[in-house]
Amino acid sequence: GQSCGCTGVNINLSGILRLKDKLDNYTRFLDSYMMESLTATTHFADFISKFYHYLYLVSGYSDFFLCLCDKWDASQDDYNLGRAEYKNNGYTDEMILALASENRKLLECNTRFKSEDMIPNLWVSREKPKAYYFTPLHFNDYCIGYSVLSYGDKIKAYDITYRNWSRNIMNSLEYYRVHKQLYRASSRDILTGVYNRGGMKQKLPNILDDAIKNHKKLLVLMADMDNMKEINDTYGHIEGDNTIITVSKVIQSCLIGNEICARIGGDEFLVIGTFDETISSPEDLINRINAQIEHYNKHSNKPYEVKVSMGVYSDYITKDTNIDALIDRADYIMYENKAMNKLKSDQSNDDDFPR
C-alpha cells in the first residue's frame, strides 16, 4: 500500500495485473487434465515423469522437491494383509527423494536422506537467500510425505493454483497407493500374506526365465501340515489358523534366494525358485525349515506340536519342460514322506501305550 515510500507506481494497476496473472494461471491449471492424467498411470516412474511435466503449471517456480515417507506405499516384500500399514504420527526417520528440480533442471532422484535434514543441500551456503515452502502430503490422516517449493531469489509466495496442484499430487499418490495395495492383495493369501495361486502364476515366468537363461536348477518344494485336522478339532480353527501362519513364516524365513512361497491349499504350501548348487542344495532348505519348526515347538508352550511333511525336487529345465510335472513329482515325494511320518508316529504311540 505504498508504505515503502515508492513513487511513480500505480498500485491499483499492478494489483489488477497480478490478479489477472493468477486467474490466468488457475484457468490454465483447471484446463490441464492433470488429475486424469496422473490417475491413469500405473507405473511409479511414469508418475514421477508426469509430476515433473505438470510443474509448468506452477508459475515462476525455481526449485521443487517431492519427498515421500519410507515404505509410504507398503511396497516391502514382507507384505502382510493382517498388519496395519496406516501411519498417522508424522514422517519416517528416512525420506525418499522421489523428485528434485533445482533451477528448473531435473536432478538425480530416488535417493534417501534423513528427515531431520528436511531436504538435501538445504543448509549449504548461498550467495542469495531462498525461501522454501514445505507442504505436507497426506490423505486424511495418512501421512504420505511432503513437497518443497522455492521461487529462488524472487519475492513470491504460493497461491491458489499451487494449493490445488498439491491436492492433485496428494490424491493421485493415494490413488496409486490404494491401487497397488489392491493389486498386491489380489495376488496374496489373505491369511498368511504369502502368494496365492494367482500370485504364483504371475511370478513364475520370471523364475523360469532365470533358470533357463542362466542354466540354473529349478527347485520345487511341496509342504503339507500333518496334524491340521487334529489341531482344528481339539483346539479350534483359530488355533489352526495360527499354525498355518506360523508355518508360512517359517518357510518364508528360510528362503535365501529368489524362491517364492505360495499357499495353494488349506495347509499346503508350494515353493519354487532357482538355487546355486555350489553353495546349497534342495535338502538344505528342508533342513532349515525342520530346524525352525523344531525350535518353534520347543519354545511355543503350545499343547501340541506343529508337524510338516515336505517333498523337494530339482532339475535343469528348458522352455519345453512341463512345470506341472515337476510340481507333481515334488508332491509325490511329499506324500511318501507324509506316509512315513505317520507310520513313525503310530509306532511311537504304540510304544507309549501301556501293556
C-alpha positions as CSV (number, residue, x, y, z in Angstrom):
1,G,0.0,0.0,0.0
2,Q,2.8,2.5,-0.8
3,S,4.1,2.3,2.8
4,C,7.6,1.8,1.4
5,G,7.6,5.3,0.0
6,C,7.9,4.3,-3.7
7,T,6.7,6.9,-6.1
8,G,5.6,6.7,-9.7
9,V,4.0,3.3,-9.2
10,N,0.3,2.7,-9.9
11,I,-0.5,0.3,-7.1
12,N,-4.1,-0.4,-8.2
13,L,-3.0,-1.2,-11.8
14,S,-0.2,-3.5,-10.6
15,G,-2.6,-5.3,-8.2
16,I,-5.1,-5.8,-11.1
17,L,-2.3,-7.2,-13.3
18,R,-1.2,-9.6,-10.5
19,L,-4.8,-10.8,-10.0
20,K,-5.2,-11.3,-13.8
21,D,-1.9,-13.4,-13.9
22,K,-3.2,-15.5,-11.0
23,L,-6.6,-16.1,-12.7
24,D,-4.9,-17.0,-16.0
25,N,-2.6,-19.5,-14.2
26,Y,-5.6,-21.0,-12.4
27,T,-7.6,-21.3,-15.6
28,R,-4.6,-23.0,-17.3
29,F,-4.5,-25.4,-14.3
30,L,-8.2,-26.2,-14.5
31,D,-7.9,-26.9,-18.2
32,S,-4.8,-29.1,-17.9
33,Y,-6.5,-32.5,-17.2
34,M,-3.7,-33.1,-14.7
35,M,-5.7,-35.3,-12.3
36,E,-7.0,-37.5,-15.1
37,S,-3.5,-38.0,-16.5
38,L,-2.0,-38.9,-13.1
39,T,-4.7,-41.4,-12.1
40,A,-4.4,-43.1,-15.4
41,T,-0.8,-44.0,-14.7
42,T,0.1,-47.3,-13.0
43,H,3.9,-47.3,-13.0
44,F,5.6,-45.1,-10.5
45,A,8.4,-43.9,-12.9
46,D,5.6,-42.6,-15.2
47,F,4.0,-40.9,-12.2
48,I,7.3,-39.0,-11.4
49,S,7.7,-38.1,-15.1
50,K,4.2,-36.6,-15.2
51,F,4.7,-34.8,-11.9
52,Y,7.7,-33.1,-13.4
53,H,5.8,-32.3,-16.6
54,Y,3.0,-30.6,-14.7
55,L,5.3,-28.3,-12.8
56,Y,4.9,-25.9,-15.7
57,L,1.5,-25.1,-14.1
58,V,3.4,-23.6,-11.0
59,S,4.2,-20.2,-12.4
60,G,7.6,-18.8,-11.7
61,Y,8.9,-21.7,-9.5
62,S,12.7,-22.3,-9.3
63,D,13.1,-25.4,-7.2
64,F,10.7,-28.3,-6.4
65,F,11.3,-31.4,-4.3
66,L,8.9,-34.4,-3.7
67,C,9.8,-36.2,-0.5
68,L,8.0,-39.4,0.4
69,C,7.9,-41.4,3.6
70,D,9.8,-44.7,3.7
71,K,7.5,-47.5,2.5
72,W,4.7,-45.0,2.0
73,D,3.1,-47.3,-0.5
74,A,3.5,-50.5,1.5
75,S,5.9,-51.9,-1.2
76,Q,8.0,-54.1,1.1
77,D,8.1,-57.7,0.1
78,D,7.1,-59.0,3.6
79,Y,3.6,-57.8,2.8
80,N,1.0,-58.9,5.3
81,L,-2.7,-58.2,4.9
82,G,-3.2,-58.5,8.6
83,R,-0.7,-55.8,9.5
84,A,-1.9,-52.2,9.5
85,E,0.2,-50.0,7.2
86,Y,-1.5,-46.9,8.4
87,K,0.9,-44.3,9.6
88,N,-0.5,-41.1,11.1
89,N,2.1,-39.8,13.5
90,G,4.5,-37.9,11.3
91,Y,7.3,-38.6,8.9
92,T,9.7,-41.6,8.8
93,D,13.3,-41.2,10.0
94,E,14.4,-41.5,6.4
95,M,12.7,-39.9,3.5
96,I,12.8,-40.8,-0.2
97,L,13.7,-38.0,-2.6
98,A,11.3,-39.0,-5.4
99,L,11.7,-35.9,-7.5
100,A,14.1,-33.0,-7.4
101,S,14.3,-30.0,-9.6
102,E,16.7,-27.1,-9.0
103,N,16.7,-24.0,-11.2
104,R,14.1,-25.9,-13.3
105,K,16.6,-28.7,-14.0
106,L,15.9,-32.3,-13.1
107,L,18.3,-33.8,-10.6
108,E,19.2,-37.4,-9.7
109,C,16.3,-38.8,-7.7
110,N,15.2,-41.9,-5.8
111,T,17.7,-41.3,-3.1
112,R,17.3,-41.3,0.7
113,F,18.1,-38.7,3.2
114,K,17.4,-38.1,6.9
115,S,14.1,-36.4,7.6
116,E,15.8,-34.1,10.1
117,D,17.7,-32.6,7.1
118,M,14.3,-31.6,5.6
119,I,15.8,-31.7,2.0
120,P,19.3,-32.5,0.8
121,N,21.5,-29.4,0.5
122,L,19.1,-27.2,2.4
123,W,21.8,-25.9,4.7
124,V,24.5,-25.2,2.1
125,S,25.9,-21.6,1.8
126,R,24.3,-19.4,-0.8
127,E,25.1,-16.0,-2.3
128,K,21.4,-15.0,-2.1
129,P,18.7,-16.1,0.3
130,K,16.0,-18.6,-0.7
131,A,12.6,-19.1,0.8
132,Y,11.3,-22.7,0.9
133,Y,7.6,-23.6,1.3
134,F,7.0,-27.1,2.8
135,T,3.6,-28.6,2.2
136,P,2.5,-31.8,4.0
137,L,1.3,-34.5,1.6
138,H,-1.4,-36.6,3.2
139,F,-4.8,-38.2,2.6
140,N,-7.0,-37.7,5.7
141,D,-4.6,-38.8,8.5
142,Y,-2.4,-41.0,6.3
143,C,1.0,-39.3,6.0
144,I,2.5,-39.7,2.5
145,G,5.4,-37.2,2.7
146,Y,5.8,-33.5,1.8
147,S,6.7,-31.3,-1.1
148,V,9.0,-28.3,-1.1
149,L,8.7,-25.3,-3.4
150,S,11.0,-22.3,-3.9
151,Y,10.9,-19.3,-6.2
152,G,14.6,-18.8,-5.9
153,D,15.6,-15.2,-5.1
154,K,12.2,-13.9,-6.2
155,I,10.0,-12.4,-3.5
156,K,7.0,-14.6,-4.2
157,A,4.6,-16.9,-2.3
158,Y,2.5,-19.8,-3.5
159,D,-1.1,-19.2,-4.4
160,I,-4.4,-21.0,-5.1
161,T,-3.0,-22.7,-8.1
162,Y,-0.2,-24.4,-6.2
163,R,-2.6,-25.3,-3.3
164,N,-4.9,-27.2,-5.7
165,W,-1.9,-28.5,-7.7
166,S,-0.7,-30.0,-4.4
167,R,-4.2,-31.5,-3.8
168,N,-3.9,-33.3,-7.1
169,I,-0.5,-34.6,-6.1
170,M,-1.9,-35.9,-2.8
171,N,-4.9,-37.5,-4.3
172,S,-3.0,-39.2,-7.2
173,L,-0.4,-40.6,-4.7
174,E,-3.2,-42.0,-2.6
175,Y,-4.9,-43.4,-5.6
176,Y,-1.6,-45.1,-6.7
177,R,-1.0,-46.4,-3.1
178,V,-4.5,-48.0,-2.8
179,H,-4.4,-49.3,-6.4
180,K,-1.1,-51.0,-5.6
181,Q,-2.4,-52.5,-2.3
182,L,-5.5,-53.9,-4.1
183,Y,-3.2,-55.3,-6.8
184,R,-1.0,-56.9,-4.2
185,A,-3.9,-58.2,-2.2
186,S,-5.3,-59.9,-5.3
187,S,-2.1,-61.9,-5.5
188,R,-1.6,-62.6,-1.8
189,D,-3.2,-65.1,0.5
190,I,-5.4,-63.2,2.9
191,L,-4.4,-65.2,6.0
192,T,-0.7,-65.5,5.7
193,G,0.4,-62.8,3.3
194,V,2.4,-65.2,1.1
195,Y,1.4,-65.5,-2.6
196,N,-1.8,-67.3,-3.6
197,R,-2.1,-69.4,-6.7
198,G,-2.7,-66.3,-8.9
199,G,0.3,-64.5,-7.4
200,M,2.5,-67.6,-8.0
201,K,1.3,-67.7,-11.6
202,Q,2.3,-64.1,-12.1
203,K,5.8,-64.5,-10.6
204,L,6.6,-67.9,-12.1
205,P,7.6,-66.8,-15.7
206,N,10.5,-64.7,-14.4
207,I,11.8,-67.6,-12.3
208,L,11.6,-70.0,-15.2
209,D,13.3,-67.5,-17.5
210,D,16.1,-67.1,-15.0
211,A,16.5,-70.9,-14.7
212,I,16.7,-71.3,-18.5
213,K,18.8,-68.3,-19.4
214,N,21.4,-68.7,-16.6
215,H,21.3,-72.6,-16.7
216,K,20.3,-72.9,-13.0
217,K,18.5,-75.7,-11.4
218,L,14.9,-75.2,-10.6
219,L,13.8,-76.1,-7.1
220,V,10.2,-77.2,-6.3
221,L,9.2,-77.9,-2.8
222,M,5.8,-79.0,-1.5
223,A,4.9,-78.8,2.2
224,D,1.8,-80.0,4.0
225,M,0.9,-80.0,7.7
226,D,0.5,-83.4,9.2
227,N,-1.8,-82.7,12.1
228,M,-4.0,-79.9,10.9
229,K,-7.3,-81.7,11.5
230,E,-6.3,-82.8,15.0
231,I,-5.5,-79.2,15.9
232,N,-8.7,-77.8,14.5
233,D,-10.8,-80.5,16.2
234,T,-9.1,-80.2,19.6
235,Y,-8.2,-76.6,19.9
236,G,-10.4,-74.8,17.4
237,H,-10.0,-73.3,13.9
238,I,-8.5,-70.0,15.3
239,E,-5.6,-72.0,16.7
240,G,-5.5,-73.9,13.4
241,D,-5.1,-70.7,11.5
242,N,-2.3,-69.6,13.9
243,T,-0.4,-72.7,13.0
244,I,-0.8,-72.1,9.3
245,I,0.5,-68.6,9.8
246,T,3.4,-70.0,11.8
247,V,4.4,-72.5,9.0
248,S,4.2,-69.8,6.4
249,K,6.5,-67.5,8.4
250,V,8.9,-70.4,9.0
251,I,9.1,-71.2,5.3
252,Q,9.5,-67.5,4.3
253,S,12.3,-67.1,6.8
254,C,14.2,-70.0,5.3
255,L,14.2,-68.8,1.7
256,I,17.6,-67.4,0.8
257,G,17.5,-66.8,-3.0
258,N,14.8,-65.8,-5.4
259,E,12.4,-68.5,-4.3
260,I,8.7,-67.6,-3.7
261,C,6.2,-69.3,-1.4
262,A,2.5,-69.7,-2.1
263,R,-0.3,-71.1,-0.1
264,I,-2.1,-73.4,-2.6
265,G,-4.5,-75.2,-0.2
266,G,-5.8,-75.1,3.3
267,D,-2.5,-76.2,4.8
268,E,-0.4,-76.8,1.7
269,F,2.5,-74.6,0.5
270,L,4.5,-74.5,-2.7
271,V,8.0,-73.1,-3.0
272,I,9.6,-72.5,-6.4
273,G,12.9,-70.9,-7.2
274,T,16.4,-71.4,-8.5
275,F,19.5,-72.1,-6.5
276,D,23.3,-72.2,-6.7
277,E,24.5,-75.8,-6.5
278,T,27.9,-74.6,-5.3
279,I,26.6,-73.2,-2.1
280,S,23.4,-75.0,-1.3
281,S,21.2,-78.0,-2.1
282,P,17.4,-78.6,-2.1
283,E,17.8,-80.7,1.1
284,D,19.4,-77.6,2.8
285,L,16.1,-75.8,2.5
286,I,14.2,-78.8,4.1
287,N,16.8,-78.9,6.9
288,R,16.4,-75.2,7.6
289,I,12.6,-75.5,7.8
290,N,12.7,-78.5,10.0
291,A,15.2,-76.8,12.3
292,Q,13.0,-73.7,12.6
293,I,9.9,-75.8,13.3
294,E,11.7,-77.8,15.9
295,H,12.8,-74.5,17.5
296,Y,9.2,-73.2,17.5
297,N,7.8,-76.4,19.1
298,K,10.4,-76.2,21.8
299,H,9.6,-72.6,22.8
300,S,6.0,-72.1,21.8
301,N,4.5,-73.5,25.0
302,K,1.6,-74.9,22.9
303,P,-0.2,-78.1,24.0
304,Y,0.6,-79.6,20.5
305,E,3.5,-79.7,18.1
306,V,3.5,-78.3,14.5
307,K,4.3,-81.1,12.1
308,V,5.1,-80.6,8.4
309,S,5.8,-83.2,5.7
310,M,7.8,-81.9,2.7
311,G,9.0,-83.1,-0.7
312,V,11.5,-81.4,-2.8
313,Y,12.6,-81.9,-6.4
314,S,15.1,-80.1,-8.6
315,D,16.3,-80.3,-12.1
316,Y,17.5,-78.2,-15.1
317,I,14.7,-77.1,-17.3
318,T,14.2,-75.9,-20.9
319,K,11.4,-74.0,-22.5
320,D,9.7,-77.3,-23.3
321,T,9.8,-78.5,-19.6
322,N,6.4,-79.3,-18.1
323,I,6.5,-77.5,-14.8
324,D,3.3,-79.2,-13.6
325,A,5.1,-82.5,-13.9
326,L,7.9,-81.2,-11.6
327,I,5.3,-80.0,-9.1
328,D,3.6,-83.4,-9.2
329,R,7.0,-85.1,-8.6
330,A,7.6,-82.9,-5.5
331,D,4.1,-83.6,-4.4
332,Y,4.6,-87.4,-4.7
333,I,7.8,-87.2,-2.7
334,M,6.0,-85.2,0.0
335,Y,3.2,-87.7,0.3
336,E,5.7,-90.5,0.6
337,N,7.3,-88.6,3.5
338,K,3.9,-87.9,5.0
339,A,3.1,-91.7,5.0
340,M,6.5,-92.4,6.5
341,N,6.0,-89.7,9.2
342,K,2.5,-91.1,10.0
343,L,4.0,-94.7,10.4
344,K,6.6,-93.4,12.8
345,S,4.0,-91.5,14.8
346,D,1.8,-94.6,15.0
347,Q,4.7,-96.8,16.1
348,S,5.7,-94.2,18.7
349,N,2.1,-94.1,20.1
350,D,2.1,-98.0,20.2
351,D,5.3,-97.9,22.2
352,D,3.8,-95.4,24.7
353,F,0.6,-97.5,25.1
354,P,0.6,-99.4,28.5
355,R,0.5,-103.2,28.1
